Amino acid sequence: MKDFARDTGTEPHAIHTVDAPALPADGTWRLHVMENTPGIFTVDPGCLDGRSLTF
């Protein structure tokens, strides 16, 4: 989503677009979030405050 070394803000935001008509909409949609903070830095862990799925 963002390169940690170049992050100048405190809150990352990203929009990921998918060609929904090309994929079946029924079934299970999964969101995987992983924090990958480099071990040499002391950084507070983040959290996921919101998400949405719009067709």
C-alpha positions as CSV (number, residue, x, y, z in Angstrom):
1,M,0.0,0.0,0.0
2,K,2.7,2.5,1.0
3,D,6.4,2.3,1.2
4,F,7.3,2.7,4.9
5,A,10.6,4.5,4.3
6,R,8.8,7.2,2.3
7,D,5.6,7.5,4.4
8,T,5.2,11.2,5.4
9,G,1.7,10.8,6.9
10,T,0.4,8.9,9.9
11,E,-2.6,7.2,8.2
12,P,-2.3,5.2,5.0
13,H,-5.3,5.3,2.7
14,A,-5.6,3.1,-0.5
15,I,-8.3,2.4,-3.0
16,H,-8.0,-0.9,-4.9
17,T,-10.2,-1.2,-8.0
18,V,-11.3,-4.6,-9.3
19,D,-13.1,-5.3,-12.6
20,A,-16.1,-6.7,-10.8
21,P,-18.2,-7.7,-13.9
22,A,-15.3,-10.0,-14.8
23,L,-15.5,-11.9,-11.5
24,P,-18.4,-13.7,-9.8
25,A,-19.9,-11.5,-7.1
26,D,-21.4,-14.3,-5.0
27,G,-19.2,-16.2,-2.6
28,T,-16.7,-15.1,0.0
29,W,-14.7,-11.9,-0.3
30,R,-11.7,-11.7,2.0
31,L,-9.7,-8.7,3.1
32,H,-6.2,-9.5,4.4
33,V,-4.3,-6.8,6.3
34,M,-0.8,-7.2,7.4
35,E,1.5,-4.7,9.2
36,N,5.1,-5.1,8.1
37,T,7.0,-2.7,10.2
38,P,10.8,-3.1,9.9
39,G,12.3,-4.5,13.1
40,I,14.9,-1.7,13.5
41,F,12.2,1.0,14.0
42,T,9.9,1.5,17.1
43,V,6.5,2.2,15.6
44,D,3.1,1.9,17.2
45,P,1.0,-0.8,15.5
46,G,-1.8,0.3,13.3
47,C,-5.4,-0.7,13.1
48,L,-8.0,-1.1,10.4
49,D,-10.7,1.5,11.1
50,G,-12.9,0.9,8.1
51,R,-13.5,-0.8,4.8
52,S,-16.2,-0.9,2.2
53,L,-17.2,-2.9,-0.9
54,T,-19.1,-1.0,-3.6
55,F,-20.6,-2.4,-6.8
